Amino acid sequence: MADGNGSSRVPDTGNLETSLLEAGLLAETLSVAMATGGEFAEVFVEDRRSTSAVLDDGRIEELSSGRDRGAGIRVVVGETTGFAHTADLSPAGLRSAAEAASAAARSGGGGVREVTLDGPSGPASAVVEILPADVPKAHKVALLERADNAARSADGAISQVSARYGDSQRRIQLANSEGLLTGDRQIRTLFSVSCVASGDTGLQTGRESVGHTVGFELFDRVDVEDLARRAAGRAITKLEAVPAPSGEMPVVVGPGGGGVLFHEACGHGLEADLVAKSASVFAGRRGEMVATPTVSLIDDGTMTGEWGCFAIDDEGRPAQRNVLIEDGVLTDYMWDRLRARKEGREGSGNGRRQSYRHLPMVRMTNTYLEGGVDDPKEIVAGTDHGVYVAQLGGGQVNTATGDFVFGMTEAYLIEDGRLTAPIREGNLIGNGPEALLAIDAIARDFAMGSPGMCGKDGQGVPVGDGTPTLRVARLTVGGTAA
Amino acid sequence: MAGTRDDEAGVLAIAERVVAMAAPGEAIEAVVVHERETEVRAYEGEIESLTSAESRGIGVRVVRDGRQGFAYAGTLDADALIEVLGEARDNVEFATPDEHCAVAEPDGVPVADLDLYQSALVDHPTEAKVAMALELERLTRSADPRISGVESAEYGDSVSASAVATTTGIRATSRETGCFLSAYALAEQDGETQTGFGFSLGREPGDLDVATAAAEAAERSTRMLGSVKPASGRIAVVLDPWVSAQFLGIVAGTLNGESVQKGRSLFADRLGDEVASPLLTLVDDPTDPAATSATATDGEGLATRRNVLVSGGRLERFVHNSETARRAGTTSTGSAVRGYSSTPGVGVRAVSILGGDRTPAELVAGIDDGVLVQAVSGLHSGVNPVSGDFSTGAEGLRIRAGELAEPIREFTIASTIQKMLTDLVAIGDDVQWLPMRAAGVTLVIGELTVSGV
């Protein structure tokens, strides 16, 4: 499928991004930041451009362009981090932010400390075939109109459609007092469709989205009309939905969507900052069997093109593939610089931040469960009575207790080993450590899920996830049916 | 300095400068924001982090021939202003023409004089803010021997100034201060960990109550120790103010003109109908200075006002911005909501329920068999404001024979928004503003489905 875009298709080179600020200015800023006796200082520079276009109620409502640029400076002294950010990238603006950060981390020590930066280093940024900025805006808008037409003609019961196109180019640059100088350019493209269906039972909704860390070539692979028809179908199906059951039962999660379950059930609990504060049920459990032996869970920031990937994390560390659970055994947590340093170990490429206005912390990238050997059809056939979740909504977890919820936006009853009636929306609730041990089937149909935004401490970052079909022997379905 | 009268004049001058660049036949709306924030986090007796931040931003909307284009930038540099205006103009031609699309016109409604700015906050030394965060952490840790740690103890504040200017003659400015303390406690007993939060809010640090925030965090976490998973069933549920405020925000979100016009509100055809228990009177009033989210002008620069949404259970009104009002053939209710990075949406700003005359304890005493919910999770994934279905994770306490009994967790509560509103059987006297667009109050719902074992 081609979207008939007329822009030239010259793959850009994917060079190391170091062009935001000059090395000399960065070194000077770091010297100022270290002047009060800091042990570590870092300058994070960001320049982000984004475009979004919204179609709603049959109209292109708006096209919006955004630009954000600035620098965040942190200084670490002992247990204290001082942080300041500025949108003023002039030498004076950077100096004043560096002074604010170092004053915040005041140590009493003093003296001038010159910082010398090494030559630029690090992995090259991902290669993009078509820079979204090179694509005429009219082509972006046309995608929305096609999606709208496809959704509305899918079924007469579709009463409303909204579609959104978004692209962003995020250039970052990092320099720190250890001499590191590196950068990255991250390009993401996103498309989503939401439909409302109206029937005798009221209104129902259906949504589909696709997002990748790629350029406009996304639409060579993704047919927006097909995406729109799937969103419409989801809303139509739910017009016939019965109330969801209430209580504990087996839950089968379809391919792709189950990543949210792992993201909540244990992903957050394996973040080293929460572990270090004993705010995770998985604290102190490395080396222990925490899941069914067929469970292997990976967090991988290097998965080319996936929503949560990048060349370097927001502390300048190259992305890497980290095995969190291997054959049921908890092998490692995820780390940022601060936590890794305290443990005297290397980071894991999980130090991320929403923007230059935020301090980095431990975050997931693309988190997925490796495929198993079971036949997905047999998993359903072997389930007497339960729920099949075809699409999950978001979720939430209390890492200290391990209790987590996730929403089901398309789900069906399983009766006598067969999918029967669609069920109305609701949450499922479980406990992470218990759910991991209750996984009793993993299929071989691995798929990545929809693009997600993960929120933690008020910061949102793009994350990906994936799973094959799997069954949890017992979760609580939060419906209203007796 | 952010937030001073000078600063209000400063952001307005920038907005006016952009508006003055309008070409013939073109309407422009510019929104400019300048904010300064401090955040202090304490951990185990030390300052974990101290952030001092300054943010500026501008959003420009250009309307020509019924079409709008928008652009924003997180900087107020002169070159950025030109770039933003140029981008917004360039974006105009891709929108679909719509006769109702326009920037707001002055409507003559007087702007309330709200005192949302306290210079005491601006003058408060950083050392004192640091001391407050450390004290919060210390008090939370020592509040109960079962407190095993404090996951976070934080002091935060902000001082902001903003302005809206349009070619139609709107000139609105505002400035405000705000600060908060929050503690998140970990309680441990027999290898089990539970969590609870405490909070205090104000316009300046003198409003904050460290001891109460610490005691609440400790109380909420320790009382969950020994919790069990309840049996499934239909049962009376008491929602504490933190929980009711979150539900209230969602309910009020369905009562906006845009959702109604676009066929996304479950109350679209219900104006004038009885949609809730006669006990329920729901008001959105951003001019109440006690509201955390109080504001005298809305996102289009029009005066905010008191809007009664539901009166004695009857649906009275939907809220509008100027565009949805024109489409509905009515006037704006001063309910445009936005940041500088988006075009004006529609929504409530400060919604509250008219309180009852019984204390929370009296309400609990009247329930033979029920559940008190003190926290919910998964609101974003478990509530569908279009269909009205809701199901959220919950934790709290059982109520037996009018007394609070054992703690319970890992269950959900579910119903529909429509049914919950009619199942409302009692309202407490404890209306309180919380750090969201809604006030909380203890509510008793006659029946919700609890899903547990």
HADDOCK unambig.tbl for C-alpha pairs under 7 A between the chains (distance, minus, plus):
assign (segid A and resid 57 and name CA) (segid B and resid 262 and name CA) 6.17 0.50 0.50
assign (segid A and resid 59 and name CA) (segid B and resid 96 and name CA) 5.44 0.50 0.50
assign (segid A and resid 60 and name CA) (segid B and resid 95 and name CA) 4.89 0.50 0.50
assign (segid A and resid 60 and name CA) (segid B and resid 96 and name CA) 5.04 0.50 0.50
assign (segid A and resid 61 and name CA) (segid B and resid 95 and name CA) 5.69 0.50 0.50
assign (segid A and resid 61 and name CA) (segid B and resid 96 and name CA) 6.50 0.50 0.50
assign (segid A and resid 62 and name CA) (segid B and resid 68 and name CA) 6.16 0.50 0.50
assign (segid A and resid 62 and name CA) (segid B and resid 69 and name CA) 5.74 0.50 0.50
assign (segid A and resid 62 and name CA) (segid B and resid 70 and name CA) 6.90 0.50 0.50
assign (segid A and resid 62 and name CA) (segid B and resid 95 and name CA) 5.48 0.50 0.50
assign (segid A and resid 63 and name CA) (segid B and resid 69 and name CA) 5.76 0.50 0.50
assign (segid A and resid 63 and name CA) (segid B and resid 70 and name CA) 6.27 0.50 0.50
assign (segid A and resid 63 and name CA) (segid B and resid 91 and name CA) 5.49 0.50 0.50
assign (segid A and resid 63 and name CA) (segid B and resid 94 and name CA) 6.97 0.50 0.50
assign (segid A and resid 63 and name CA) (segid B and resid 95 and name CA) 6.89 0.50 0.50
assign (segid A and resid 64 and name CA) (segid B and resid 69 and name CA) 6.54 0.50 0.50
assign (segid A and resid 64 and name CA) (segid B and resid 70 and name CA) 4.70 0.50 0.50
assign (segid A and resid 64 and name CA) (segid B and resid 71 and name CA) 5.09 0.50 0.50
assign (segid A and resid 64 and name CA) (segid B and resid 91 and name CA) 6.87 0.50 0.50
assign (segid A and resid 65 and name CA) (segid B and resid 70 and name CA) 6.57 0.50 0.50
assign (segid A and resid 65 and name CA) (segid B and resid 71 and name CA) 4.47 0.50 0.50
assign (segid A and resid 65 and name CA) (segid B and resid 72 and name CA) 6.39 0.50 0.50
assign (segid A and resid 65 and name CA) (segid B and resid 87 and name CA) 6.60 0.50 0.50
assign (segid A and resid 66 and name CA) (segid B and resid 71 and name CA) 5.60 0.50 0.50
assign (segid A and resid 66 and name CA) (segid B and resid 72 and name CA) 4.86 0.50 0.50
assign (segid A and resid 66 and name CA) (segid B and resid 73 and name CA) 5.66 0.50 0.50
assign (segid A and resid 67 and name CA) (segid B and resid 72 and name CA) 6.36 0.50 0.50
assign (segid A and resid 67 and name CA) (segid B and resid 73 and name CA) 4.58 0.50 0.50
assign (segid A and resid 67 and name CA) (segid B and resid 74 and name CA) 6.38 0.50 0.50
assign (segid A and resid 68 and name CA) (segid B and resid 73 and name CA) 5.56 0.50 0.50
assign (segid A and resid 68 and name CA) (segid B and resid 74 and name CA) 4.70 0.50 0.50
assign (segid A and resid 69 and name CA) (segid B and resid 74 and name CA) 6.71 0.50 0.50
assign (segid A and resid 79 and name CA) (segid B and resid 46 and name CA) 6.84 0.50 0.50
assign (segid A and resid 79 and name CA) (segid B and resid 48 and name CA) 5.93 0.50 0.50
assign (segid A and resid 80 and name CA) (segid B and resid 47 and name CA) 5.41 0.50 0.50
assign (segid A and resid 80 and name CA) (segid B and resid 48 and name CA) 4.66 0.50 0.50
assign (segid A and resid 80 and name CA) (segid B and resid 49 and name CA) 5.37 0.50 0.50
assign (segid A and resid 81 and name CA) (segid B and resid 48 and name CA) 6.06 0.50 0.50
assign (segid A and resid 81 and name CA) (segid B and resid 49 and name CA) 4.43 0.50 0.50
assign (segid A and resid 81 and name CA) (segid B and resid 50 and name CA) 6.34 0.50 0.50
assign (segid A and resid 82 and name CA) (segid B and resid 49 and name CA) 5.64 0.50 0.50
assign (segid A and resid 82 and name CA) (segid B and resid 50 and name CA) 4.94 0.50 0.50
assign (segid A and resid 82 and name CA) (segid B and resid 51 and name CA) 6.00 0.50 0.50
assign (segid A and resid 83 and name CA) (segid B and resid 50 and name CA) 6.08 0.50 0.50
assign (segid A and resid 83 and name CA) (segid B and resid 51 and name CA) 4.56 0.50 0.50
assign (segid A and resid 83 and name CA) (segid B and resid 52 and name CA) 6.41 0.50 0.50
assign (segid A and resid 84 and name CA) (segid B and resid 51 and name CA) 5.60 0.50 0.50
assign (segid A and resid 84 and name CA) (segid B and resid 52 and name CA) 5.01 0.50 0.50
assign (segid A and resid 84 and name CA) (segid B and resid 53 and name CA) 5.34 0.50 0.50
assign (segid A and resid 85 and name CA) (segid B and resid 53 and name CA) 5.40 0.50 0.50
assign (segid A and resid 85 and name CA) (segid B and resid 54 and name CA) 6.76 0.50 0.50
assign (segid A and resid 86 and name CA) (segid B and resid 54 and name CA) 6.23 0.50 0.50
assign (segid A and resid 87 and name CA) (segid B and resid 55 and name CA) 6.96 0.50 0.50
assign (segid A and resid 87 and name CA) (segid B and resid 75 and name CA) 5.84 0.50 0.50
assign (segid A and resid 104 and name CA) (segid B and resid 50 and name CA) 5.74 0.50 0.50
assign (segid A and resid 138 and name CA) (segid B and resid 94 and name CA) 6.69 0.50 0.50
assign (segid A and resid 160 and name CA) (segid B and resid 262 and name CA) 6.94 0.50 0.50
assign (segid A and resid 160 and name CA) (segid B and resid 263 and name CA) 6.78 0.50 0.50
assign (segid A and resid 202 and name CA) (segid B and resid 387 and name CA) 6.67 0.50 0.50
assign (segid A and resid 203 and name CA) (segid B and resid 386 and name CA) 6.33 0.50 0.50
assign (segid A and resid 203 and name CA) (segid B and resid 387 and name CA) 5.00 0.50 0.50
assign (segid A and resid 204 and name CA) (segid B and resid 386 and name CA) 6.75 0.50 0.50
assign (segid A and resid 204 and name CA) (segid B and resid 387 and name CA) 5.33 0.50 0.50
assign (segid A and resid 246 and name CA) (segid B and resid 232 and name CA) 6.94 0.50 0.50
assign (segid A and resid 246 and name CA) (segid B and resid 451 and name CA) 5.16 0.50 0.50
assign (segid A and resid 247 and name CA) (segid B and resid 232 and name CA) 5.99 0.50 0.50
assign (segid A and resid 247 and name CA) (segid B and resid 451 and name CA) 4.94 0.50 0.50
assign (segid A and resid 247 and name CA) (segid B and resid 452 and name CA) 5.45 0.50 0.50
assign (segid A and resid 247 and name CA) (segid B and resid 453 and name CA) 5.70 0.50 0.50
assign (segid A and resid 248 and name CA) (segid B and resid 452 and name CA) 6.88 0.50 0.50
assign (segid A and resid 248 and name CA) (segid B and resid 453 and name CA) 5.67 0.50 0.50
assign (segid A and resid 277 and name CA) (segid B and resid 151 and name CA) 6.23 0.50 0.50
assign (segid A and resid 279 and name CA) (segid B and resid 151 and name CA) 6.50 0.50 0.50
assign (segid A and resid 393 and name CA) (segid B and resid 381 and name CA) 5.34 0.50 0.50
assign (segid A and resid 394 and name CA) (segid B and resid 380 and name CA) 6.92 0.50 0.50
assign (segid A and resid 394 and name CA) (segid B and resid 381 and name CA) 4.92 0.50 0.50
assign (segid A and resid 395 and name CA) (segid B and resid 378 and name CA) 5.67 0.50 0.50
assign (segid A and resid 395 and name CA) (segid B and resid 381 and name CA) 6.16 0.50 0.50
assign (segid A and resid 396 and name CA) (segid B and resid 377 and name CA) 6.40 0.50 0.50
assign (segid A and resid 396 and name CA) (segid B and resid 378 and name CA) 5.45 0.50 0.50
assign (segid A and resid 400 and name CA) (segid B and resid 193 and name CA) 6.32 0.50 0.50
assign (segid A and resid 400 and name CA) (segid B and resid 194 and name CA) 6.66 0.50 0.50
assign (segid A and resid 400 and name CA) (segid B and resid 195 and name CA) 6.97 0.50 0.50
assign (segid A and resid 401 and name CA) (segid B and resid 193 and name CA) 5.97 0.50 0.50
assign (segid A and resid 401 and name CA) (segid B and resid 194 and name CA) 6.01 0.50 0.50
assign (segid A and resid 403 and name CA) (segid B and resid 410 and name CA) 6.17 0.50 0.50
assign (segid A and resid 405 and name CA) (segid B and resid 378 and name CA) 6.02 0.50 0.50
assign (segid A and resid 405 and name CA) (segid B and resid 393 and name CA) 6.13 0.50 0.50
assign (segid A and resid 406 and name CA) (segid B and resid 378 and name CA) 6.62 0.50 0.50
assign (segid A and resid 406 and name CA) (segid B and resid 381 and name CA) 6.51 0.50 0.50
assign (segid A and resid 407 and name CA) (segid B and resid 381 and name CA) 4.70 0.50 0.50
assign (segid A and resid 407 and name CA) (segid B and resid 382 and name CA) 5.39 0.50 0.50
assign (segid A and resid 425 and name CA) (segid B and resid 389 and name CA) 6.37 0.50 0.50
assign (segid A and resid 426 and name CA) (segid B and resid 382 and name CA) 4.92 0.50 0.50
assign (segid A and resid 426 and name CA) (segid B and resid 390 and name CA) 6.02 0.50 0.50
assign (segid A and resid 426 and name CA) (segid B and resid 391 and name CA) 4.80 0.50 0.50
assign (segid A and resid 427 and name CA) (segid B and resid 381 and name CA) 6.89 0.50 0.50
assign (segid A and resid 427 and name CA) (segid B and resid 382 and name CA) 5.03 0.50 0.50
assign (segid A and resid 427 and name CA) (segid B and resid 391 and name CA) 5.45 0.50 0.50
assign (segid A and resid 427 and name CA) (segid B and resid 392 and name CA) 5.85 0.50 0.50
assign (segid A and resid 429 and name CA) (segid B and resid 393 and name CA) 6.33 0.50 0.50
assign (segid A and resid 429 and name CA) (segid B and resid 410 and name CA) 6.34 0.50 0.50
assign (segid A and resid 429 and name CA) (segid B and resid 411 and name CA) 6.52 0.50 0.50
assign (segid A and resid 429 and name CA) (segid B and resid 412 and name CA) 6.93 0.50 0.50
assign (segid A and resid 430 and name CA) (segid B and resid 410 and name CA) 6.45 0.50 0.50
assign (segid A and resid 476 and name CA) (segid B and resid 451 and name CA) 6.77 0.50 0.50
assign (segid A and resid 476 and name CA) (segid B and resid 452 and name CA) 6.22 0.50 0.50
assign (segid A and resid 477 and name CA) (segid B and resid 451 and name CA) 6.89 0.50 0.50
assign (segid A and resid 478 and name CA) (segid B and resid 391 and name CA) 6.01 0.50 0.50
assign (segid A and resid 478 and name CA) (segid B and resid 412 and name CA) 5.29 0.50 0.50
assign (segid A and resid 478 and name CA) (segid B and resid 413 and name CA) 6.86 0.50 0.50
assign (segid A and resid 478 and name CA) (segid B and resid 414 and name CA) 6.57 0.50 0.50
assign (segid A and resid 478 and name CA) (segid B and resid 451 and name CA) 5.31 0.50 0.50
assign (segid A and resid 479 and name CA) (segid B and resid 391 and name CA) 6.71 0.50 0.50
assign (segid A and resid 479 and name CA) (segid B and resid 414 and name CA) 6.12 0.50 0.50
assign (segid A and resid 480 and name CA) (segid B and resid 414 and name CA) 6.02 0.50 0.50
assign (segid A and resid 480 and name CA) (segid B and resid 415 and name CA) 6.37 0.50 0.50
assign (segid A and resid 480 and name CA) (segid B and resid 449 and name CA) 5.51 0.50 0.50
